[in-house]
Amino acid sequence: MKSLKDRKAARKEKGMIYGGLGAMGTGMIASLGEFMGYSESDMTNFLHDLNHMAGLDEYTGLVTVGMVFAGMALALKGVADRYDRTGK
């Protein structure tokens, strides 16, 4: 039977992993609207407009790439914590 401490740690690790993957995926999708030739598709044109409505303007590239790497770091930290705790 798992202790309360183990259950809390497992929940925290899962949150870090899934939250990091979510942030990484959101950053990847948001960056689609900033590639060259984005206006050739309705979806990428919509993403471009959405990024500018959010007020990112010329910083969209930096923000989306930062989201991807921050999400990746968070997910990897969750995996590392799980490995340190369980050895799996």
C-alpha angles and dihedrals in degrees: 000000000000120000123235090253092056092048092050091048092049091050091049092050093049090049091052093048097046094038091051092048090048093051090046092051093047091051091050093050093046091051091059089077092058102055119107111271093026092143093068092080129052092222096052091043088054091049090050091052091045091053091051093047087056087060097246096121109154093005096061094101093052094045096048094046089047090052091052094051095040090050091049091050092049093049093047091049089054091050091047092050090050091050092049091050100042107017090231 
